[in-house]
Amino acid sequence: MGSKHKCSICNKETSNEFFGMKEWAIEGTLCTDCYAKKLGEFYPGEHVRVNKD
């Protein structure tokens, strides 16, 4: 198992390690949910994910 980290926003323990964009001014790591939420705030609107396989 990977090491555990605490999300800088919600304090949830996570094995994922996402780092926020410089413009977000968030120190530390983010969990998947908070990272996705911040991305949605930074890039508003509807987005389509593309599978490049």
RODREN-964400 format. One record per atom (N, C-alpha, C): atom name; residue in one letter; x, y, z; chain. Coordinates in nm, 3 decimals. Atoms other than C-alpha are relative to their C-alpha. Example, Ala and Ser with C-alpha at 12.3 -4.5 7.8 and 13.67 -1.06 7.14 Angstrom:
! residues 2
atom=N	type=A	east=0.089	north=-0.119	up=0.000	mol=A
atom=CA	type=A	east=1.230	north=-0.450	up=0.780	mol=A
atom=C	type=A	east=0.090	north=0.120	up=0.000	mol=A
atom=N	type=S	east=-0.082	north=-0.119	up=-0.006	mol=A
atom=CA	type=S	east=1.367	north=-0.106	up=0.714	mol=A
atom=C	type=S	east=-0.077	north=0.109	up=0.073	mol=A
END
This chain:
! residues 53
atom=N	type=M	east=0.083	north=-0.119	up=0.000	mol=A
atom=CA	type=M	east=0.000	north=0.000	up=0.000	mol=A
atom=C	type=M	east=0.087	north=0.125	up=0.000	mol=A
atom=N	type=G	east=-0.074	north=-0.125	up=0.004	mol=A
atom=CA	type=G	east=0.114	north=0.356	up=-0.070	mol=A
atom=C	type=G	east=-0.013	north=0.076	up=0.131	mol=A
atom=N	type=S	east=0.007	north=-0.079	up=-0.122	mol=A
atom=CA	type=S	east=0.175	north=0.612	up=0.199	mol=A
atom=C	type=S	east=-0.126	north=0.085	up=0.001	mol=A
atom=N	type=K	east=0.123	north=-0.079	up=-0.016	mol=A
atom=CA	type=K	east=-0.118	north=0.810	up=0.335	mol=A
atom=C	type=K	east=0.035	north=0.148	up=0.015	mol=A
atom=N	type=H	east=-0.014	north=-0.145	up=-0.009	mol=A
atom=CA	type=H	east=-0.157	north=1.186	up=0.306	mol=A
atom=C	type=H	east=-0.132	north=0.056	up=0.049	mol=A
atom=N	type=K	east=0.121	north=-0.070	up=-0.042	mol=A
atom=CA	type=K	east=-0.406	north=1.430	up=0.456	mol=A
atom=C	type=K	east=-0.028	north=0.111	up=-0.101	mol=A
atom=N	type=C	east=0.041	north=-0.106	up=0.093	mol=A
atom=CA	type=C	east=-0.601	north=1.657	up=0.221	mol=A
atom=C	type=C	east=0.008	north=0.135	up=0.071	mol=A
atom=N	type=S	east=-0.015	north=-0.134	up=-0.058	mol=A
atom=CA	type=S	east=-0.521	north=2.024	up=0.284	mol=A
atom=C	type=S	east=-0.132	north=0.074	up=0.012	mol=A
atom=N	type=I	east=0.129	north=-0.068	up=-0.005	mol=A
atom=CA	type=I	east=-0.886	north=2.120	up=0.229	mol=A
atom=C	type=I	east=-0.095	north=-0.068	up=0.099	mol=A
atom=N	type=C	east=0.101	north=0.070	up=-0.082	mol=A
atom=CA	type=C	east=-1.105	north=1.852	up=0.391	mol=A
atom=C	type=C	east=0.061	north=-0.085	up=0.111	mol=A
atom=N	type=N	east=-0.073	north=0.076	up=-0.101	mol=A
atom=CA	type=N	east=-0.838	north=1.678	up=0.604	mol=A
atom=C	type=N	east=-0.025	north=-0.150	up=-0.008	mol=A
atom=N	type=K	east=0.023	north=0.143	up=0.019	mol=A
atom=CA	type=K	east=-0.947	north=1.338	up=0.467	mol=A
atom=C	type=K	east=0.132	north=-0.069	up=-0.032	mol=A
atom=N	type=E	east=-0.120	north=0.077	up=0.029	mol=A
atom=CA	type=E	east=-0.677	north=1.072	up=0.461	mol=A
atom=C	type=E	east=-0.015	north=-0.064	up=-0.138	mol=A
atom=N	type=T	east=0.005	north=0.053	up=0.135	mol=A
atom=CA	type=T	east=-0.591	north=0.963	up=0.107	mol=A
atom=C	type=T	east=0.136	north=-0.057	up=-0.039	mol=A
atom=N	type=S	east=-0.127	north=0.054	up=0.050	mol=A
atom=CA	type=S	east=-0.330	north=0.753	up=-0.069	mol=A
atom=C	type=S	east=0.040	north=0.070	up=-0.130	mol=A
atom=N	type=N	east=-0.032	north=-0.079	up=0.119	mol=A
atom=CA	type=N	east=-0.351	north=0.982	up=-0.376	mol=A
atom=C	type=N	east=0.070	north=0.127	up=0.044	mol=A
atom=N	type=E	east=-0.075	north=-0.121	up=-0.033	mol=A
atom=CA	type=E	east=-0.125	north=1.283	up=-0.387	mol=A
atom=C	type=E	east=-0.012	north=0.099	up=-0.115	mol=A
atom=N	type=F	east=0.020	north=-0.103	up=0.101	mol=A
atom=CA	type=F	east=-0.261	north=1.568	up=-0.597	mol=A
atom=C	type=F	east=0.050	north=0.132	up=0.056	mol=A
atom=N	type=F	east=-0.048	north=-0.131	up=-0.040	mol=A
atom=CA	type=F	east=-0.100	north=1.910	up=-0.586	mol=A
atom=C	type=F	east=-0.080	north=0.104	up=-0.076	mol=A
atom=N	type=G	east=0.079	north=-0.106	up=0.063	mol=A
atom=CA	type=G	east=-0.303	north=2.223	up=-0.654	mol=A
atom=C	type=G	east=0.085	north=0.087	up=-0.090	mol=A
atom=N	type=M	east=-0.068	north=-0.094	up=0.088	mol=A
atom=CA	type=M	east=-0.219	north=2.476	up=-0.919	mol=A
atom=C	type=M	east=0.052	north=0.117	up=0.082	mol=A
atom=N	type=K	east=-0.061	north=-0.114	up=-0.070	mol=A
atom=CA	type=K	east=0.000	north=2.769	up=-0.814	mol=A
atom=C	type=K	east=-0.104	north=0.108	up=0.028	mol=A
atom=N	type=E	east=0.103	north=-0.104	up=-0.014	mol=A
atom=CA	type=E	east=-0.298	north=3.003	up=-0.866	mol=A
atom=C	type=E	east=-0.097	north=-0.027	up=0.114	mol=A
atom=N	type=W	east=0.093	north=0.035	up=-0.108	mol=A
atom=CA	type=W	east=-0.500	north=2.817	up=-0.602	mol=A
atom=C	type=W	east=0.055	north=0.038	up=0.137	mol=A
atom=N	type=A	east=-0.066	north=-0.038	up=-0.126	mol=A
atom=CA	type=A	east=-0.248	north=2.910	up=-0.329	mol=A
atom=C	type=A	east=-0.035	north=-0.098	up=0.113	mol=A
atom=N	type=I	east=0.026	north=0.104	up=-0.099	mol=A
atom=CA	type=I	east=-0.301	north=2.578	up=-0.147	mol=A
atom=C	type=I	east=0.131	north=-0.075	up=0.022	mol=A
atom=N	type=E	east=-0.121	north=0.074	up=-0.032	mol=A
atom=CA	type=E	east=-0.004	north=2.424	up=0.031	mol=A
atom=C	type=E	east=-0.038	north=-0.142	up=0.039	mol=A
atom=N	type=G	east=0.025	north=0.138	up=-0.034	mol=A
atom=CA	type=G	east=0.014	north=2.049	up=0.067	mol=A
atom=C	type=G	east=-0.073	north=-0.074	up=-0.111	mol=A
atom=N	type=T	east=0.065	north=0.086	up=0.098	mol=A
atom=CA	type=T	east=-0.173	north=1.771	up=-0.107	mol=A
atom=C	type=T	east=-0.152	north=0.008	up=0.011	mol=A
atom=N	type=L	east=0.146	north=0.002	up=0.005	mol=A
atom=CA	type=L	east=-0.537	north=1.732	up=-0.207	mol=A
atom=C	type=L	east=-0.049	north=-0.141	up=-0.028	mol=A
atom=N	type=C	east=0.062	north=0.127	up=0.033	mol=A
atom=CA	type=C	east=-0.766	north=1.430	up=-0.216	mol=A
atom=C	type=C	east=-0.062	north=0.012	up=-0.140	mol=A
atom=N	type=T	east=0.059	north=0.002	up=0.134	mol=A
atom=CA	type=T	east=-0.928	north=1.328	up=-0.544	mol=A
atom=C	type=T	east=-0.122	north=0.091	up=-0.009	mol=A
atom=N	type=D	east=0.123	north=-0.079	up=0.003	mol=A
atom=CA	type=D	east=-1.262	north=1.491	up=-0.456	mol=A
atom=C	type=D	east=0.027	north=0.150	up=0.003	mol=A
atom=N	type=C	east=-0.029	north=-0.144	up=-0.010	mol=A
atom=CA	type=C	east=-1.118	north=1.828	up=-0.354	mol=A
atom=C	type=C	east=0.075	north=0.050	up=-0.122	mol=A
atom=N	type=Y	east=-0.072	north=-0.039	up=0.121	mol=A
atom=CA	type=Y	east=-0.882	north=1.835	up=-0.652	mol=A
atom=C	type=Y	east=-0.098	north=0.019	up=-0.116	mol=A
atom=N	type=A	east=0.099	north=-0.009	up=0.107	mol=A
atom=CA	type=A	east=-1.172	north=1.769	up=-0.890	mol=A
atom=C	type=A	east=-0.090	north=0.122	up=0.020	mol=A
atom=N	type=K	east=0.085	north=-0.117	up=-0.029	mol=A
atom=CA	type=K	east=-1.384	north=2.036	up=-0.718	mol=A
atom=C	type=K	east=0.073	north=0.130	up=-0.035	mol=A
atom=N	type=K	east=-0.077	north=-0.120	up=0.030	mol=A
atom=CA	type=K	east=-1.107	north=2.296	up=-0.744	mol=A
atom=C	type=K	east=0.021	north=0.016	up=-0.150	mol=A
atom=N	type=L	east=-0.013	north=-0.008	up=0.146	mol=A
atom=CA	type=L	east=-1.050	north=2.210	up=-1.111	mol=A
atom=C	type=L	east=-0.129	north=0.055	up=-0.061	mol=A
atom=N	type=G	east=0.129	north=-0.047	up=0.050	mol=A
atom=CA	type=G	east=-1.422	north=2.263	up=-1.173	mol=A
atom=C	type=G	east=-0.022	north=0.148	up=0.026	mol=A
atom=N	type=E	east=0.011	north=-0.144	up=-0.032	mol=A
atom=CA	type=E	east=-1.407	north=2.603	up=-1.001	mol=A
atom=C	type=E	east=0.092	north=0.082	up=-0.090	mol=A
atom=N	type=F	east=-0.099	north=-0.074	up=0.078	mol=A
atom=CA	type=F	east=-1.097	north=2.707	up=-1.195	mol=A
atom=C	type=F	east=-0.033	north=-0.002	up=-0.149	mol=A
atom=N	type=Y	east=0.041	north=0.015	up=0.140	mol=A
atom=CA	type=Y	east=-1.228	north=2.578	up=-1.531	mol=A
atom=C	type=Y	east=-0.150	north=-0.025	up=-0.005	mol=A
atom=N	type=P	east=0.145	north=0.021	up=-0.002	mol=A
atom=CA	type=P	east=-1.606	north=2.634	up=-1.514	mol=A
atom=C	type=P	east=-0.054	north=-0.041	up=-0.137	mol=A
atom=N	type=G	east=0.064	north=0.041	up=0.124	mol=A
atom=CA	type=G	east=-1.841	north=2.492	up=-1.773	mol=A
atom=C	type=G	east=-0.005	north=-0.151	up=-0.010	mol=A
atom=N	type=E	east=0.012	north=0.143	up=0.023	mol=A
atom=CA	type=E	east=-1.908	north=2.150	up=-1.917	mol=A
atom=C	type=E	east=0.122	north=-0.050	up=-0.075	mol=A
atom=N	type=H	east=-0.120	north=0.055	up=0.061	mol=A
atom=CA	type=H	east=-1.612	north=1.933	up=-2.006	mol=A
atom=C	type=H	east=-0.024	north=-0.145	up=-0.038	mol=A
atom=N	type=V	east=0.011	north=0.138	up=0.047	mol=A
atom=CA	type=V	east=-1.591	north=1.608	up=-2.200	mol=A
atom=C	type=V	east=0.136	north=-0.065	up=0.011	mol=A
atom=N	type=R	east=-0.126	north=0.073	up=-0.012	mol=A
atom=CA	type=R	east=-1.322	north=1.359	up=-2.105	mol=A
atom=C	type=R	east=0.016	north=-0.086	up=-0.124	mol=A
atom=N	type=V	east=-0.030	north=0.076	up=0.121	mol=A
atom=CA	type=V	east=-1.153	north=1.192	up=-2.399	mol=A
atom=C	type=V	east=0.089	north=-0.116	up=0.037	mol=A
atom=N	type=N	east=-0.083	north=0.118	up=-0.021	mol=A
atom=CA	type=N	east=-1.019	north=0.839	up=-2.384	mol=A
atom=C	type=N	east=0.097	north=-0.009	up=-0.118	mol=A
atom=N	type=K	east=-0.099	north=-0.005	up=0.108	mol=A
atom=CA	type=K	east=-0.694	north=0.848	up=-2.583	mol=A
atom=C	type=K	east=0.057	north=-0.136	up=-0.035	mol=A
atom=N	type=D	east=-0.047	north=0.136	up=0.035	mol=A
atom=CA	type=D	east=-0.653	north=0.469	up=-2.606	mol=A
atom=C	type=D	east=-0.040	north=-0.037	up=-0.140	mol=A
END
